[in-house]
Amino acid sequence: MAYDRSNVFAKILRGEIPCNKVYEDELTLAFHDINPQAPVHVLVIPKGEYVSMDDFAANASEAEIAALFRSVRTVAKMLGVAESGWRMLANIGEHSGQEVPHLHIHIFGGRPLGPMLVRH
């Protein structure tokens, strides 16, 4: 799938849509989710044009990969959930429920989160 430069996260990165920024460095941006699913719900995105984790792992530089994961850790610590526990989630593709075609990692925390998936 080709990267769609009109997606909402691309617009946020260009400054066309505001965000409630938590953290930013040269290669990443973290901001509060507009529809939080937990007391702490922040998105961390690479500034590069990557559709998903598959795309990112295949095409990002070593520096971009390191920066993304270090930013996730930094944000979890900044938000005070590193000690109590937190969840990191990246949806990849249609079946996972990925809504925005720009790689984004969710950080959830601030309360017990329960099981990852409902057991059937």
C-alpha positions as CSV (number, residue, x, y, z in Angstrom):
1,M,0.0,0.0,0.0
2,A,1.4,3.4,-0.9
3,Y,1.6,6.1,1.7
4,D,-1.4,8.5,1.7
5,R,-0.1,12.1,2.4
6,S,-3.6,13.2,3.2
7,N,-4.0,11.0,6.3
8,V,-4.7,12.8,9.6
9,F,-1.2,12.1,11.1
10,A,0.5,13.5,8.0
11,K,-1.6,16.6,8.4
12,I,-0.6,16.8,12.1
13,L,3.1,16.5,11.2
14,R,2.7,19.3,8.7
15,G,1.0,21.5,11.3
16,E,-2.3,21.6,9.4
17,I,-4.2,20.0,12.3
18,P,-3.3,20.8,15.9
19,C,-2.5,18.1,18.4
20,N,-2.0,18.0,22.2
21,K,1.8,17.3,22.0
22,V,3.4,15.2,24.8
23,Y,6.9,14.8,23.3
24,E,8.8,15.5,20.1
25,D,12.3,14.9,18.8
26,E,13.9,15.0,15.4
27,L,12.3,11.7,14.2
28,T,9.1,11.2,16.3
29,L,6.1,12.9,17.7
30,A,3.9,11.9,20.6
31,F,0.4,13.3,21.3
32,H,-2.7,12.6,23.3
33,D,-5.4,10.5,21.5
34,I,-8.5,12.5,20.7
35,N,-10.7,9.6,21.8
36,P,-8.9,8.1,24.8
37,Q,-9.6,4.5,25.8
38,A,-7.7,4.7,29.1
39,P,-6.7,7.5,31.6
40,V,-3.4,7.6,29.7
41,H,-3.7,7.2,25.9
42,V,-1.0,8.7,23.8
43,L,0.1,8.0,20.2
44,V,3.7,7.9,19.2
45,I,4.4,8.3,15.5
46,P,7.5,8.4,13.3
47,K,7.9,11.6,11.3
48,G,8.7,9.5,8.2
49,E,6.1,8.3,5.8
50,Y,5.4,4.7,6.9
51,V,2.0,3.0,6.6
52,S,2.5,0.3,9.2
53,M,5.0,-1.6,11.3
54,D,5.6,-3.9,8.4
55,D,6.5,-0.9,6.2
56,F,8.6,0.7,9.0
57,A,10.6,-2.5,9.8
58,A,11.3,-3.0,6.1
59,N,12.2,0.5,5.1
60,A,13.1,2.8,8.1
61,S,16.7,3.6,9.0
62,E,18.3,2.1,12.1
63,A,18.2,5.6,13.6
64,E,14.4,5.9,12.9
65,I,13.7,2.5,14.5
66,A,15.8,3.3,17.6
67,A,14.2,6.7,17.9
68,L,10.7,5.4,17.8
69,F,11.2,2.8,20.5
70,R,13.2,5.1,22.7
71,S,10.4,7.7,22.3
72,V,7.8,5.2,23.4
73,R,9.9,4.5,26.6
74,T,10.5,8.2,27.2
75,V,6.8,9.0,26.9
76,A,5.7,6.1,29.2
77,K,8.2,7.4,31.9
78,M,7.0,11.0,31.4
79,L,3.4,10.1,31.8
80,G,4.1,8.2,35.0
81,V,3.0,4.8,33.9
82,A,6.4,3.1,33.6
83,E,6.3,1.9,37.2
84,S,2.7,0.7,37.4
85,G,2.6,-0.9,33.9
86,W,1.3,0.1,30.5
87,R,0.4,-1.4,27.2
88,M,1.9,-0.7,23.8
89,L,-0.2,-1.5,20.8
90,A,0.3,-1.0,17.0
91,N,-2.5,-2.1,14.7
92,I,-1.4,-3.3,11.3
93,G,-3.9,-3.6,8.5
94,E,-7.6,-3.9,8.0
95,H,-8.2,-7.0,10.2
96,S,-6.4,-5.4,13.2
97,G,-8.6,-2.3,13.0
98,Q,-5.8,0.1,11.8
99,E,-7.8,3.3,11.1
100,V,-5.0,5.7,10.0
101,P,-2.5,4.5,7.4
102,H,0.5,6.0,9.2
103,L,2.4,3.8,11.7
104,H,1.3,4.8,15.2
105,I,2.0,3.1,18.6
106,H,-0.6,3.5,21.3
107,I,0.5,3.8,24.9
108,F,-2.3,2.9,27.3
109,G,-2.1,3.1,31.1
110,G,-3.3,4.8,34.3
111,R,-5.4,1.9,35.4
112,P,-5.5,-1.9,35.2
113,L,-6.1,-2.7,31.6
114,G,-7.4,-6.2,31.7
115,P,-6.8,-8.9,29.1
116,M,-5.5,-8.0,25.7
117,L,-8.3,-9.8,23.8
118,V,-11.6,-11.2,24.7
119,R,-11.3,-15.0,24.9
120,H,-13.7,-17.0,22.9
